[in-house]
Amino acid sequence: MASEESLSEASKVYHILFYEVVDDYLDRRASFREAHLKHAAKAHDRGHLVMAGAFANPVDGAALVFRAESPSVVEDFARKDPYVINGLVTK
């Protein structure tokens, strides 16, 4: 019989969060970068955030890959992300 832990792991799926950002994102992010990285590190430490990175040069967006049992984990991350809260993410 499978343990509770392995059942929990088996129920996790991958989710990708796409960010579209403001045109002057690189100029504006400095004030919020440390808080954003701490927020991301906590999600990683919980085993939810698998990888993340920006698109293009200049940056016009980003993708964050999560592994979680529910999309609500990803939605909660986005709601609390300093980049989202402070208007750097447009969509």
N, C-alpha and C positions, 0 to 999 in steps of 0.2 A: 504494500500500500504506500502511496506517495505521501511524503510529509507535507504539512501545511505550507512550509517555506517553498517547496518545489511547486506546489499548486499555485501559490501566489506568483512565482516567477513565470510559470507557464501562462498565466492570464495576462501578462504584460505584452503590449504591442508597441510598435514604433509610431511616433507622431512627429510630423514636421511642422514647425511654426515658421512661417515666412513673414518677415518684416519689410515693409516699404518705408523709406525714411525721407526726411525733409532734404531739400537741395543742399543746405549748408550744414548737413549732419556732422561732418568732420570738424567744423569750427565750433559747433555747439556741444558736442558730446563730452568734451574735456571735463566740464563741471559735474557730470553725472557718471563718468566712466568707472570710478572706484566703487561707487554704490552698485552700479550695474554688474560689475565683475564679482562683487561679494554675493549679490543675489544669485548669479549664475553658479558660483562655487557652492553655495548651499544646496541648490538643486542637484548639482553633480554629486555632492557628498551623500545626498539621500538616494542616489542611484537613478535619478530621473533624467538629468541632462547628460546626453551621451557625447555630443559634439556640437559646435557652433562656429559660424564664420560669416564674414561679410562678403558681398558680391561686388565685382567690378572695380574699376579704378577710373574715376572716383567712385566711392561707395554709393550705391543706389538701393541697397537692401541687404538682408541677411537671412540665413536659415539656421534654425536651432532644432536639433534632433533630440527627441525625448523617448524614453522607454518607460511606459506607465500603464496601469490598469485602466485608466480612463482619460478621455480628453480634458476632463475638468482639471487635471494636474497642470496641463499646458496652459489652459485658460487662466488659471490662478496665477501661474508664473507671469504671464503677459500683463495681467491686471496690476501686478505689484512691481513690475520692472520699471526702474527709474527712467529709462529711455521712453517708455510708453507714457508714464505719468507726466513727464515734462515735455511732451509733444514732439519728440524726435522721430517717433514712429507714426506714420500717417495712416497705415492700414495693416 
